[in-house]
Amino acid sequence: RTRILKMLGTNAAAEVLAEMSADERVDALQELPEDVAEKILDRLEETEPQVAEEVRELRAYDATSAGGIMTTGYVALPPDTKVWQTIDHVRETSEAGRAETISYIYVLAFGGKLVGVVSLRDLILAAPSKSLADIMTENIVRALPTADQEEVARLIAKYDLSAVPIVDENGVLLGVVT
């Protein structure tokens, strides 16, 4: 991957990276020499400013921390969203390839604060007219971005989870580790 990105040159490498998932994009850039990575990031800034900003945020975390291995591709909606609306949103998100995996729907209050989680199973079995607030689980296993990746792996194993949400000290959802 590193050799190919170097051979592509800055513009083509930026185009390729823009199509990758956030965590893979960061991993690829971290494997490159710093000067090459910065040139590609500068190009991404010009063509895909949101992607570049996301990469810069994720690169700030240690590579072996929860923040360093998390992805920002997840499904999150407000608590008042109806089940039928959520299912439609999950379909759209999946078709657009905006989520790496969809095991859970994260329920976010104002400011992106994580207040609940709904499994796909619970979503499908719920009445279409119910809201996410009606069916969400409020007791959420979560980790801070500074948590060691081994700690996150233990949480996944202990609670038999597909993903663990990563939140900041205020409970704002930053990403998920799958």
N, C-alpha and C positions, 0 to 999 in steps of 0.2 A: 504494500500500500504506500509506504513512504517513498519507495523508488519511483512508483508510477506518478505520484503527486508531484515529485520533483521534476520528472520528465515532461509533465503536461505544461508546466509554466504557470505563472500566477493567475492569468485570466481563466484558463480551462480548469485549473485546480479549484478555484473559487466556485465555478459552476458545479463541479462535481460535489464539493463539500456542501453546497446549498441544498442538494438533493438528499443528503444523508440525514439520519436521525441525529438529534442534538448530542447525545452521548458519544456516538460513533464519530461525529464531526470533531468533537473536542479531543478524543483519543488520537485521531489521525493527526491533528495539529500538534499535539504534545510529542509525537514521534519525530516531527520535523525539526531541523535546526531552527533556533529562535528567529533568526533574521528572515528565513524563508516563510515561517509561520506568520510573522508580522506582515510581510508583503501580501500574503494571501488574505489575511484578516483586513488589511487596508482596502484591498479590492472588494472584499465582501461588504465592507462598510459602504462603498460606493453603489453596489448593485443590490444588496440585500441588507439594509441597515438593521432590521430587527434580528436577523440571523446572526450578524456580527456581534450585536449587543448581547445576545444570549450566550454566544461562545465566550465572550470576554468574562461574563458572570460565572460561567461554569468552570473556566480555566483558573479562576481564583481559588478554587477548592483543591486540597491535596488529592492526588490521584487515587489514594487508597481510602479516602473518606466517603461517607454517604453522598456528600455533595459532589464529589469527583466521579461517582459512578451512576448518579441519578440521571433520569431523562425528564425532559419537560413535556413529553408527548403523553398526555393523559386527558381524560374526560372529566370536566368539572362544571357544575351548574348550581344555580341558587336553590335554596330549600323549597321555594314555592313552585318550582317547575313540576308539571304534571308527569305522571309515568309515561303517557302516550307521547308527550313532547320529548321526553328523555330518550325514548326508544328511537324516535325519528332523528334526534341529534346524534345518537350513537351510530346509526346507519350512515349519516352524512359524514361524520368524523372518520369512520372506517373507510368509506369510499374515497375520501380525500387523502387518506394515509397520514392524518395528522396525529395519530396516537400509535405508539410502538406496540402496545398490547392493551386490550380493553378487558380487564377483569373486574374492575370496580368503577363506579361513578363517584367522584368526590364532591361532596356538598359544601359549597363555600358561601359564607356570609359576606357582608360588606367588607371590602378591603382584602378579600381573598383568604379570610380566616377559615380554616378547616373546621367544620362543625359536625360533619357526619360522613358516612360512607355507605354505599349501597352496592351489593354484589349484583352481578348480571342475573344470577338465579333469582334473587329477591325481586329484582326489577321485572323480570318476565312473569313471575307469578303474581305480582301485585295488580290490583284493579287499575285500569287505565286512568280513571279520574282521581286517584290518590296523588298526593304531592310527595316529593322526595322527603320532606320533613316527616311525613306520616310513616315512611318505611325505612328510614335511615338508621344505622347503628351509630350511636353517639360515643360509645366507648371505643376509641380508635387507637390501635397500635401504631405508633409513629416514632420517628427518629429525627434528631437534629442533623444538619449538614456536616457537622464536625465529627459525628459518630464514626468510628472505624468500620470499614466494610465488613469485618468479621462479626461485629456486633449486630449489624443489619442482617447478615446471613443467619445468625442465631435466632433473631426475631422471626424471620421468614420460616425457619424450621420449627421453632417452638409453637407458633400459632398456625402453622400450615397455611401460609398466605401465598398469594401469587405476586403481591407487591406490597411495599411498605411506603407510605407517604413520608416525605421529608419536609419538615416545617421549620421555620425560623423560631426564635425565642418568643415571638408574639403569636405563634400558631398559624402563621400565613403559609399556605402551601407553596413550596418552591419546586417540587418535582417528586418523582417516585423512583424507587429502586425495584426492579422486577427480578 
